[in-house]
Amino acid sequence: MISNFEKLRKKLDESIETTGISSEKTRKISIRYNELVNNYYKKEKQYHAGNFMHKKYLESVQNLRKVTKDFVKFPTIKEWNYYARENNLLNTESLKYISGNTWHELRNKILR
């Protein structure tokens, strides 16, 4: 399963490079990537520390805290998704799904 994540992420990165971040092709690949992440977690009954997505989640949350501190404000969904793509992190949909929180709830937890 992890290789599927990596393959699709590489395809997404290539699409961003060749067609741009706002292209229809990039958007479709991004949607497929989100669906893959969501399906993976729907099948998982337990969240195992040490697995690939757990590490990506923790790395993403750590960067979300850093960005919030550096810019003295919590990023918007659009700002975070751009930053996440550029830094190979999980986007807002993946973070919301894995955490079980809305973006607003994540914001409140980070700001505490």
C-alpha positions as CSV (number, residue, x, y, z in Angstrom):
1,M,0.0,0.0,0.0
2,I,2.8,2.4,0.8
3,S,4.2,2.1,-2.6
4,N,0.9,3.2,-4.0
5,F,1.1,6.3,-1.9
6,E,4.6,7.0,-3.1
7,K,3.8,6.3,-6.8
8,L,0.8,8.6,-6.7
9,R,2.7,11.3,-4.8
10,K,5.4,11.2,-7.4
11,K,2.9,11.5,-10.1
12,L,1.3,14.5,-8.4
13,D,4.7,16.1,-8.0
14,E,5.5,15.6,-11.7
15,S,2.1,17.0,-12.7
16,I,2.7,20.1,-10.5
17,E,6.1,20.6,-12.2
18,T,4.8,20.1,-15.8
19,T,1.3,21.4,-15.8
20,G,1.2,23.7,-12.7
21,I,-0.4,23.5,-9.3
22,S,-3.8,24.8,-10.5
23,S,-4.1,22.5,-13.6
24,E,-7.1,20.2,-14.0
25,K,-4.7,17.2,-14.3
26,T,-3.0,18.1,-11.0
27,R,-6.3,18.6,-9.3
28,K,-7.6,15.1,-10.4
29,I,-4.4,13.4,-9.2
30,S,-4.7,15.2,-5.9
31,I,-8.3,14.0,-5.5
32,R,-7.2,10.5,-6.2
33,Y,-4.4,10.8,-3.7
34,N,-6.9,12.0,-1.1
35,E,-9.2,9.1,-1.8
36,L,-6.3,6.7,-1.5
37,V,-5.4,8.1,2.0
38,N,-9.1,8.1,3.1
39,N,-9.6,4.5,1.9
40,Y,-6.5,3.4,3.7
41,Y,-7.7,4.8,7.0
42,K,-11.2,3.5,6.5
43,K,-9.7,0.0,6.3
44,E,-7.3,0.5,9.2
45,K,-8.9,-0.4,12.5
46,Q,-6.1,0.9,14.6
47,Y,-3.6,3.7,14.2
48,H,-0.2,2.1,14.5
49,A,2.7,4.3,15.6
50,G,5.6,3.8,13.2
51,N,3.7,3.3,10.0
52,F,4.3,5.5,7.0
53,M,1.1,7.6,7.2
54,H,1.5,8.0,11.0
55,K,5.0,9.5,10.5
56,K,3.7,11.8,7.7
57,Y,0.8,12.9,9.9
58,L,3.2,13.7,12.8
59,E,5.6,15.5,10.4
60,S,2.7,17.5,8.9
61,V,1.3,18.6,12.3
62,Q,4.8,19.6,13.4
63,N,5.2,21.7,10.3
64,L,1.7,23.2,10.8
65,R,2.8,24.3,14.2
66,K,6.0,25.8,12.9
67,V,4.2,27.7,10.1
68,T,1.7,29.0,12.5
69,K,4.5,30.2,14.8
70,D,6.6,31.7,12.0
71,F,3.8,33.6,10.4
72,V,2.0,34.4,13.7
73,K,-1.2,33.0,12.2
74,F,-2.8,29.7,11.4
75,P,-2.8,29.1,7.6
76,T,-5.9,29.0,5.6
77,I,-6.8,25.7,3.8
78,K,-5.5,27.1,0.5
79,E,-2.2,28.3,2.1
80,W,-1.6,25.0,3.9
81,N,-2.4,22.9,0.8
82,Y,0.1,24.9,-1.2
83,Y,2.8,24.6,1.6
84,A,2.0,20.9,2.0
85,R,2.5,20.2,-1.8
86,E,5.7,22.1,-1.8
87,N,7.1,20.3,1.2
88,N,5.7,16.8,0.6
89,L,3.3,16.9,3.6
90,L,-0.3,15.8,4.1
91,N,-2.9,18.3,2.8
92,T,-5.9,19.5,4.8
93,E,-8.3,16.7,3.8
94,S,-5.8,14.1,5.0
95,L,-5.1,15.9,8.2
96,K,-8.8,16.3,8.9
97,Y,-9.5,12.7,8.2
98,I,-6.7,11.2,10.2
99,S,-7.2,13.5,13.2
100,G,-11.0,13.3,13.1
101,N,-11.2,17.0,13.4
102,T,-12.4,19.9,11.2
103,W,-9.8,22.4,10.1
104,H,-11.3,24.9,12.7
105,E,-10.8,22.3,15.4
106,L,-7.2,21.6,14.3
107,R,-6.6,25.3,14.4
108,N,-7.9,25.6,18.0
109,K,-5.6,22.7,19.1
110,I,-2.6,24.1,17.4
111,L,-3.1,27.6,18.8
112,R,-3.4,26.3,22.4
